[in-house]
């Protein structure tokens, strides 16, 4: 009998890698270029937010309202600046990310690696490419931050895309790996499981546990087979 494919949806910032605030500084520079504001102070939490929410809220804070042209203009500037900022900041992959992704690429584990991230698709792959891991992710069934301001809506979009590609898929075949409460809520929105990795999180273990993830782990295991065994648990 043919094995049913399962799908891992990875968050990026704080889960796969940290950019050393390169993304934040690129947004601030884009704001400076477009609106002439030095060292803009964000009025809302950035962790776990979608890029589309961040850009629109910035413009609302500056102008009182946001139209599509303003949001698109800021996003275009950010995409232009991000590749310049990544090499100048002290970022890195999170522990065991490279070996884990390589293991899934090299072995018939039954899992496909995708993205569920607040980053725009272009921003996401700019970061992944800089850290040498862009080749591991299937963009066809990924959902990125330009699609919605709402992370849970991104999860529903990912589910719809996945169902079109694989009509046999069920929520039990999906796991979302992240580091914030929003990653847990994404999983709950589509009745999937969430695995929270504490290593790069800015949230306390107690705060994350209160959101009722499927599992909490300190970091990705040194041996990727241990992760596969964990994901195979019911």
N, C-alpha and C positions, 0 to 999 in steps of 0.2 A: 504494500500500500504506500502511495506517495506521501512523504512527510509534509505536514501543514507548515507553511512558512510563518514565522513570528517576526515581529517588528519592534525594534528599539528606536524610540524617538529621543534624541539627545538635545538637551539644552546646551548652550555654548559657554557664555560668560559665567565663571565660577564653577562650572561643571567639567568642561573639556579644557578650558584654558583661562588665564588671566592676562589682560593686555597691559597691566600697569597704568590703567586709566587713559590709555591712548584714545579709546572711543569717546570718552567724556571730553577730553581736550580737543578732539577733532570737532565735536559738536559746538564747543565753546568758540572755537576759531570760526566755524561756519556762521555762528550768530554774530560774531564781531564783523565779519565781512559783509553780511547781509543787512544787519541792523545797526552797526556801529557801536555795539555795547561791549565793553571790556569786561572779562572775567565774570560772565553771567552766572548768577546764583539760581539754581533750580529750585522751584517751589514744591517739588514732588519727588518721591523716591524713584530712583532710576532702576534699582535692582528688581528684576522680574517684570519690568514694564516693557511694552513693545516700542520699537523705534517710532512707529507712527503716532503712538500716544505721546511720546516724549517730544517729537517735533511739533505736534499740534498744540500741546500744552505750553511749550515755550512761546509759540506765536500768540496764543491767547493771553499769556502773561504780559507780553510786550505790547500787543495791539488791542487786546480786549476781545478779539474774535479771530478766527482762522479760516481762510479760504483755501481751496485746492491748490492754487498757484503758489501761495506762500509756503505751504507744506512741501510741495514738490521742489520749489527752489531751494529750501533749506536742506532737503534730502540730497539733492544733486551736489550741493557744495560739500556736504558731509562725505559722500561717496568719493569725491575728488580728493579730499584731505586725508581720509583715513589711511591710505597706503603710505602717506608721508609720515604719519605719526607712529605707526606700529614699530618701525625700526628704531625710533628714538626713545622708546619707553621700555622699562625692564619687565616685560611680560614673560610668560612661560606656559607650557602645557602643565596640567595638573598631574599628580603622581599616577603613573601606570597607564596613562591615556594612550600613548603611542603603541605600547605592546598589546593593549587590549584591542584596539581597533585593528591592528595587524593580525591578531589572532582570529578575529571574526572574518577578516578578508581571506585568510589562508586555509581555514578549516570549514568543513560542512557542519556548522553548528545549528543550522535551521533558523538563524536570525539574520535579518537585514537591518542595516544601520541607516537611519534617516534623521532628519532634524525637526525639532519643534522649538522654535526660538523666537524671541522678541526682536532679534536682529532682522533687518531686511535681507532678502536673498543675496543681494550684492554685497552688503556689509558682512554677512555671515561668511560667504566664501572668500572675501578679502582677508578676514581674520584666519580662517582655516588654512588658506593657501600660504599665508605668511608663516604659520607654524607647521606647515608640511603635512596636514592631515585632510585636505579637501577631497582627496581621491576616495575616501572611505564612505562617502555619504551619497545616498540616492536622492536627488532633488525632485524626482517625479512625485514622490509621496511625502515630501517634506512640506512644512508650512512655516512661513516666515513673517516678520513683523509688519510688512507693508500691507498685508491682507486685512488686518483688523487692529483696532486699538485694544481689543479685549483678548487676553490670552486664552480664555476658555473657548472663544469663537475660533481661534487658531486651531485648537484641538479638534473642534468639530469639522473644520475644513480639512485637516489632515485625515481624519476618519473618512470623510466623503471621498477624498482623492484615493485613499487606500482601498476603499470598497470598490471603486471603479476599476482599479488595477487587479484586485483580488477579491471577487465576490464571496469567496468562502471565508473571509476573515471575520473573526468575532472579537469583541473587546478583550477576551481572555488571551488573545494572541498579541496584545499590545502592551508594552511597558514604556513608561516615560521616565527618563533619568535626568534629574535636575538637582537644584540646591536651594530652592526658595519655596515658600508657601504657594506661590502661583503655579509652580510645576505640579504640586499636589492637586490643586484645584483643576488644572487642565486634565489630569487623569480622571478625576472624579466626574468631570463634565461628560466624558464618553465611557464611563464605567470601566476604565482601564486601571492598571496597577501603576504605582509610582515608587521609584527607588530613589531615595534622597542621599546624596553623597555630601558629607559634612565638611570635607577637607577645604573646599573653597567657599563655603557659605558664610554670609555675614549675619545669619540668623542663629540663635541658640538652638541646641538640640531640643530643649523643652518646648520652644516656640514651634519648631517644625513638627515635633511629635504630636502637639495639640491639634494639628491639621489632619492627623490620621493618615499618614502615608502607608503604603504597603510594607516597606522596609526602610530603615535608616542604617547606613554603614559609614564608618569613619572615612574611608577612601576606597578607591577601586583596588581589588586584591592584587597582590604581587603576581599570582598565578591566574591568568585569565580563565582557566578551566573552573576555578572557584566561582567566578561570576556567572558562567554558564550554568553551573549547578544551582546557584541561587535563583537565577531566572527561571529555571525549570521547575522550581517548587510551586505548588499550587497556592 
